[in-house]
Structures are given as structure tokens and as C-alpha cells.
Amino acid sequence: MALYEIELSKKALQELDEAYEWYEEQLAGLGSRLLKEINKYLSTISKSPKLFQARFPDEIRAVPLKVFPYLIVYWVDEANTKVAVLSIFHAKRHPSTIF
């Protein structure tokens, strides 16, 4: 079984950076816990990208984190065995800002 390469978009990287900074301001080490949880999910997605259901048009998938209120929104590029992470979206924001 081939692992899929994970590519984070600029938007996803920015969202991740902002979330990390915010959680670290709340409590030292909390941002690191967020990153650890996200990395756990990205590892799972890399191994089984279709494990989580498509929730949006064009086969865009989203998986909610268990501890933090975020969704990892991604698209699977089967031909190139890649996963494009489009957004690391705070679940309390308006859905129209996902993309």
C-alpha cells in the first residue's frame, strides 16, 4: 500500500499557524497538542485517504478533530497519490469561508 503525499495549501498553513499561536497564548503547550492531533490525522489520511467521507462537491472530504474544534478539509489526487489539504478550518466559523 502506497502512502499518499500530504500537501498543505498556503491557506491551510496560515490557518494552522494562527491556531497554533492562539492556543499557545491560552496555555503553553496547548498549540503543540493541536499540532500533534493534526499530525495524527494527517498520518491516517496519508495511509487511507478515502477513509473519511466526501462531504462537499468534487469529492472534497473533511474530518473533524476529536479534541479541538477543527476540520481538516482535503481532496485526494489518485493519479499522483497525493492529498491536497485545502483548509484546517475552525468548525465554529461560517462554512462559506472554508475554501
MODELLER restraints for C-alpha pairs under 7 A, 6 or more apart:
rsr = mdl.restraints
at = mdl.atoms
rsr.add(forms.Gaussian(group=physical.xy_distance, feature=features.Distance(at['CA:3:A'], at['CA:46:A']), mean=5.41, stdev=0.5))
rsr.add(forms.Gaussian(group=physical.xy_distance, feature=features.Distance(at['CA:3:A'], at['CA:47:A']), mean=5.15, stdev=0.5))
rsr.add(forms.Gaussian(group=physical.xy_distance, feature=features.Distance(at['CA:4:A'], at['CA:46:A']), mean=4.65, stdev=0.5))
rsr.add(forms.Gaussian(group=physical.xy_distance, feature=features.Distance(at['CA:4:A'], at['CA:47:A']), mean=6.49, stdev=0.5))
rsr.add(forms.Gaussian(group=physical.xy_distance, feature=features.Distance(at['CA:4:A'], at['CA:81:A']), mean=4.79, stdev=0.5))
rsr.add(forms.Gaussian(group=physical.xy_distance, feature=features.Distance(at['CA:4:A'], at['CA:82:A']), mean=4.83, stdev=0.5))
rsr.add(forms.Gaussian(group=physical.xy_distance, feature=features.Distance(at['CA:4:A'], at['CA:83:A']), mean=6.26, stdev=0.5))
rsr.add(forms.Gaussian(group=physical.xy_distance, feature=features.Distance(at['CA:5:A'], at['CA:46:A']), mean=6.41, stdev=0.5))
rsr.add(forms.Gaussian(group=physical.xy_distance, feature=features.Distance(at['CA:5:A'], at['CA:81:A']), mean=6.40, stdev=0.5))
rsr.add(forms.Gaussian(group=physical.xy_distance, feature=features.Distance(at['CA:5:A'], at['CA:82:A']), mean=4.55, stdev=0.5))
rsr.add(forms.Gaussian(group=physical.xy_distance, feature=features.Distance(at['CA:5:A'], at['CA:83:A']), mean=5.98, stdev=0.5))
rsr.add(forms.Gaussian(group=physical.xy_distance, feature=features.Distance(at['CA:6:A'], at['CA:46:A']), mean=6.52, stdev=0.5))
rsr.add(forms.Gaussian(group=physical.xy_distance, feature=features.Distance(at['CA:6:A'], at['CA:82:A']), mean=5.94, stdev=0.5))
rsr.add(forms.Gaussian(group=physical.xy_distance, feature=features.Distance(at['CA:6:A'], at['CA:83:A']), mean=4.87, stdev=0.5))
rsr.add(forms.Gaussian(group=physical.xy_distance, feature=features.Distance(at['CA:6:A'], at['CA:84:A']), mean=6.22, stdev=0.5))
rsr.add(forms.Gaussian(group=physical.xy_distance, feature=features.Distance(at['CA:7:A'], at['CA:83:A']), mean=6.07, stdev=0.5))
rsr.add(forms.Gaussian(group=physical.xy_distance, feature=features.Distance(at['CA:7:A'], at['CA:84:A']), mean=4.98, stdev=0.5))
rsr.add(forms.Gaussian(group=physical.xy_distance, feature=features.Distance(at['CA:7:A'], at['CA:85:A']), mean=5.97, stdev=0.5))
rsr.add(forms.Gaussian(group=physical.xy_distance, feature=features.Distance(at['CA:8:A'], at['CA:84:A']), mean=6.04, stdev=0.5))
rsr.add(forms.Gaussian(group=physical.xy_distance, feature=features.Distance(at['CA:8:A'], at['CA:85:A']), mean=4.71, stdev=0.5))
rsr.add(forms.Gaussian(group=physical.xy_distance, feature=features.Distance(at['CA:8:A'], at['CA:86:A']), mean=6.65, stdev=0.5))
rsr.add(forms.Gaussian(group=physical.xy_distance, feature=features.Distance(at['CA:9:A'], at['CA:84:A']), mean=6.98, stdev=0.5))
rsr.add(forms.Gaussian(group=physical.xy_distance, feature=features.Distance(at['CA:9:A'], at['CA:85:A']), mean=5.97, stdev=0.5))
rsr.add(forms.Gaussian(group=physical.xy_distance, feature=features.Distance(at['CA:9:A'], at['CA:86:A']), mean=5.52, stdev=0.5))
rsr.add(forms.Gaussian(group=physical.xy_distance, feature=features.Distance(at['CA:11:A'], at['CA:86:A']), mean=6.97, stdev=0.5))
rsr.add(forms.Gaussian(group=physical.xy_distance, feature=features.Distance(at['CA:11:A'], at['CA:87:A']), mean=6.19, stdev=0.5))
rsr.add(forms.Gaussian(group=physical.xy_distance, feature=features.Distance(at['CA:12:A'], at['CA:85:A']), mean=6.69, stdev=0.5))
rsr.add(forms.Gaussian(group=physical.xy_distance, feature=features.Distance(at['CA:12:A'], at['CA:86:A']), mean=5.87, stdev=0.5))
rsr.add(forms.Gaussian(group=physical.xy_distance, feature=features.Distance(at['CA:12:A'], at['CA:87:A']), mean=4.29, stdev=0.5))
rsr.add(forms.Gaussian(group=physical.xy_distance, feature=features.Distance(at['CA:12:A'], at['CA:88:A']), mean=5.17, stdev=0.5))
rsr.add(forms.Gaussian(group=physical.xy_distance, feature=features.Distance(at['CA:15:A'], at['CA:88:A']), mean=6.03, stdev=0.5))
rsr.add(forms.Gaussian(group=physical.xy_distance, feature=features.Distance(at['CA:16:A'], at['CA:88:A']), mean=6.35, stdev=0.5))
rsr.add(forms.Gaussian(group=physical.xy_distance, feature=features.Distance(at['CA:20:A'], at['CA:31:A']), mean=4.38, stdev=0.5))
rsr.add(forms.Gaussian(group=physical.xy_distance, feature=features.Distance(at['CA:20:A'], at['CA:34:A']), mean=6.93, stdev=0.5))
rsr.add(forms.Gaussian(group=physical.xy_distance, feature=features.Distance(at['CA:21:A'], at['CA:31:A']), mean=6.61, stdev=0.5))
rsr.add(forms.Gaussian(group=physical.xy_distance, feature=features.Distance(at['CA:23:A'], at['CA:30:A']), mean=5.44, stdev=0.5))
rsr.add(forms.Gaussian(group=physical.xy_distance, feature=features.Distance(at['CA:23:A'], at['CA:31:A']), mean=4.76, stdev=0.5))
rsr.add(forms.Gaussian(group=physical.xy_distance, feature=features.Distance(at['CA:24:A'], at['CA:30:A']), mean=5.50, stdev=0.5))
rsr.add(forms.Gaussian(group=physical.xy_distance, feature=features.Distance(at['CA:24:A'], at['CA:31:A']), mean=4.77, stdev=0.5))
rsr.add(forms.Gaussian(group=physical.xy_distance, feature=features.Distance(at['CA:34:A'], at['CA:68:A']), mean=6.96, stdev=0.5))
rsr.add(forms.Gaussian(group=physical.xy_distance, feature=features.Distance(at['CA:49:A'], at['CA:76:A']), mean=6.67, stdev=0.5))
rsr.add(forms.Gaussian(group=physical.xy_distance, feature=features.Distance(at['CA:52:A'], at['CA:61:A']), mean=6.55, stdev=0.5))
rsr.add(forms.Gaussian(group=physical.xy_distance, feature=features.Distance(at['CA:52:A'], at['CA:62:A']), mean=6.88, stdev=0.5))
rsr.add(forms.Gaussian(group=physical.xy_distance, feature=features.Distance(at['CA:52:A'], at['CA:63:A']), mean=6.31, stdev=0.5))
rsr.add(forms.Gaussian(group=physical.xy_distance, feature=features.Distance(at['CA:53:A'], at['CA:61:A']), mean=5.83, stdev=0.5))
rsr.add(forms.Gaussian(group=physical.xy_distance, feature=features.Distance(at['CA:54:A'], at['CA:60:A']), mean=5.33, stdev=0.5))
rsr.add(forms.Gaussian(group=physical.xy_distance, feature=features.Distance(at['CA:54:A'], at['CA:61:A']), mean=4.13, stdev=0.5))
rsr.add(forms.Gaussian(group=physical.xy_distance, feature=features.Distance(at['CA:54:A'], at['CA:62:A']), mean=6.84, stdev=0.5))
rsr.add(forms.Gaussian(group=physical.xy_distance, feature=features.Distance(at['CA:55:A'], at['CA:61:A']), mean=5.34, stdev=0.5))
rsr.add(forms.Gaussian(group=physical.xy_distance, feature=features.Distance(at['CA:55:A'], at['CA:62:A']), mean=6.36, stdev=0.5))
rsr.add(forms.Gaussian(group=physical.xy_distance, feature=features.Distance(at['CA:59:A'], at['CA:75:A']), mean=6.65, stdev=0.5))
rsr.add(forms.Gaussian(group=physical.xy_distance, feature=features.Distance(at['CA:60:A'], at['CA:73:A']), mean=6.99, stdev=0.5))
rsr.add(forms.Gaussian(group=physical.xy_distance, feature=features.Distance(at['CA:60:A'], at['CA:74:A']), mean=5.76, stdev=0.5))
rsr.add(forms.Gaussian(group=physical.xy_distance, feature=features.Distance(at['CA:60:A'], at['CA:75:A']), mean=4.85, stdev=0.5))
rsr.add(forms.Gaussian(group=physical.xy_distance, feature=features.Distance(at['CA:61:A'], at['CA:73:A']), mean=5.69, stdev=0.5))
rsr.add(forms.Gaussian(group=physical.xy_distance, feature=features.Distance(at['CA:61:A'], at['CA:74:A']), mean=5.29, stdev=0.5))
rsr.add(forms.Gaussian(group=physical.xy_distance, feature=features.Distance(at['CA:61:A'], at['CA:75:A']), mean=6.09, stdev=0.5))
rsr.add(forms.Gaussian(group=physical.xy_distance, feature=features.Distance(at['CA:62:A'], at['CA:71:A']), mean=6.01, stdev=0.5))
rsr.add(forms.Gaussian(group=physical.xy_distance, feature=features.Distance(at['CA:62:A'], at['CA:72:A']), mean=5.40, stdev=0.5))
rsr.add(forms.Gaussian(group=physical.xy_distance, feature=features.Distance(at['CA:62:A'], at['CA:73:A']), mean=4.30, stdev=0.5))
rsr.add(forms.Gaussian(group=physical.xy_distance, feature=features.Distance(at['CA:62:A'], at['CA:74:A']), mean=6.23, stdev=0.5))
rsr.add(forms.Gaussian(group=physical.xy_distance, feature=features.Distance(at['CA:63:A'], at['CA:71:A']), mean=5.36, stdev=0.5))
rsr.add(forms.Gaussian(group=physical.xy_distance, feature=features.Distance(at['CA:63:A'], at['CA:72:A']), mean=5.34, stdev=0.5))
rsr.add(forms.Gaussian(group=physical.xy_distance, feature=features.Distance(at['CA:63:A'], at['CA:73:A']), mean=6.73, stdev=0.5))
rsr.add(forms.Gaussian(group=physical.xy_distance, feature=features.Distance(at['CA:64:A'], at['CA:70:A']), mean=5.85, stdev=0.5))
rsr.add(forms.Gaussian(group=physical.xy_distance, feature=features.Distance(at['CA:64:A'], at['CA:71:A']), mean=4.33, stdev=0.5))
rsr.add(forms.Gaussian(group=physical.xy_distance, feature=features.Distance(at['CA:64:A'], at['CA:72:A']), mean=6.49, stdev=0.5))
rsr.add(forms.Gaussian(group=physical.xy_distance, feature=features.Distance(at['CA:65:A'], at['CA:71:A']), mean=6.09, stdev=0.5))
rsr.add(forms.Gaussian(group=physical.xy_distance, feature=features.Distance(at['CA:69:A'], at['CA:90:A']), mean=5.91, stdev=0.5))
rsr.add(forms.Gaussian(group=physical.xy_distance, feature=features.Distance(at['CA:69:A'], at['CA:91:A']), mean=5.39, stdev=0.5))
rsr.add(forms.Gaussian(group=physical.xy_distance, feature=features.Distance(at['CA:70:A'], at['CA:88:A']), mean=6.45, stdev=0.5))
rsr.add(forms.Gaussian(group=physical.xy_distance, feature=features.Distance(at['CA:70:A'], at['CA:89:A']), mean=5.30, stdev=0.5))
rsr.add(forms.Gaussian(group=physical.xy_distance, feature=features.Distance(at['CA:70:A'], at['CA:90:A']), mean=4.42, stdev=0.5))
rsr.add(forms.Gaussian(group=physical.xy_distance, feature=features.Distance(at['CA:70:A'], at['CA:91:A']), mean=5.04, stdev=0.5))
rsr.add(forms.Gaussian(group=physical.xy_distance, feature=features.Distance(at['CA:71:A'], at['CA:88:A']), mean=5.67, stdev=0.5))
rsr.add(forms.Gaussian(group=physical.xy_distance, feature=features.Distance(at['CA:71:A'], at['CA:89:A']), mean=5.04, stdev=0.5))
rsr.add(forms.Gaussian(group=physical.xy_distance, feature=features.Distance(at['CA:71:A'], at['CA:90:A']), mean=6.45, stdev=0.5))
rsr.add(forms.Gaussian(group=physical.xy_distance, feature=features.Distance(at['CA:71:A'], at['CA:91:A']), mean=6.21, stdev=0.5))
rsr.add(forms.Gaussian(group=physical.xy_distance, feature=features.Distance(at['CA:72:A'], at['CA:87:A']), mean=6.09, stdev=0.5))
rsr.add(forms.Gaussian(group=physical.xy_distance, feature=features.Distance(at['CA:72:A'], at['CA:88:A']), mean=4.69, stdev=0.5))
rsr.add(forms.Gaussian(group=physical.xy_distance, feature=features.Distance(at['CA:72:A'], at['CA:89:A']), mean=6.39, stdev=0.5))
rsr.add(forms.Gaussian(group=physical.xy_distance, feature=features.Distance(at['CA:73:A'], at['CA:85:A']), mean=5.90, stdev=0.5))
rsr.add(forms.Gaussian(group=physical.xy_distance, feature=features.Distance(at['CA:73:A'], at['CA:86:A']), mean=5.58, stdev=0.5))
rsr.add(forms.Gaussian(group=physical.xy_distance, feature=features.Distance(at['CA:73:A'], at['CA:87:A']), mean=5.11, stdev=0.5))
rsr.add(forms.Gaussian(group=physical.xy_distance, feature=features.Distance(at['CA:73:A'], at['CA:88:A']), mean=6.22, stdev=0.5))
rsr.add(forms.Gaussian(group=physical.xy_distance, feature=features.Distance(at['CA:74:A'], at['CA:83:A']), mean=6.62, stdev=0.5))
rsr.add(forms.Gaussian(group=physical.xy_distance, feature=features.Distance(at['CA:74:A'], at['CA:84:A']), mean=5.45, stdev=0.5))
rsr.add(forms.Gaussian(group=physical.xy_distance, feature=features.Distance(at['CA:74:A'], at['CA:85:A']), mean=4.23, stdev=0.5))
rsr.add(forms.Gaussian(group=physical.xy_distance, feature=features.Distance(at['CA:74:A'], at['CA:86:A']), mean=5.24, stdev=0.5))
rsr.add(forms.Gaussian(group=physical.xy_distance, feature=features.Distance(at['CA:75:A'], at['CA:83:A']), mean=5.77, stdev=0.5))
rsr.add(forms.Gaussian(group=physical.xy_distance, feature=features.Distance(at['CA:75:A'], at['CA:84:A']), mean=5.24, stdev=0.5))
rsr.add(forms.Gaussian(group=physical.xy_distance, feature=features.Distance(at['CA:75:A'], at['CA:85:A']), mean=6.57, stdev=0.5))
rsr.add(forms.Gaussian(group=physical.xy_distance, feature=features.Distance(at['CA:76:A'], at['CA:82:A']), mean=6.20, stdev=0.5))
rsr.add(forms.Gaussian(group=physical.xy_distance, feature=features.Distance(at['CA:76:A'], at['CA:83:A']), mean=4.63, stdev=0.5))
rsr.add(forms.Gaussian(group=physical.xy_distance, feature=features.Distance(at['CA:76:A'], at['CA:84:A']), mean=6.41, stdev=0.5))
rsr.add(forms.Gaussian(group=physical.xy_distance, feature=features.Distance(at['CA:77:A'], at['CA:83:A']), mean=5.87, stdev=0.5))
rsr.add(forms.Gaussian(group=physical.xy_distance, feature=features.Distance(at['CA:86:A'], at['CA:99:A']), mean=6.92, stdev=0.5))
rsr.add(forms.Gaussian(group=physical.xy_distance, feature=features.Distance(at['CA:87:A'], at['CA:98:A']), mean=6.40, stdev=0.5))
rsr.add(forms.Gaussian(group=physical.xy_distance, feature=features.Distance(at['CA:87:A'], at['CA:99:A']), mean=6.88, stdev=0.5))
rsr.add(forms.Gaussian(group=physical.xy_distance, feature=features.Distance(at['CA:89:A'], at['CA:98:A']), mean=6.26, stdev=0.5))
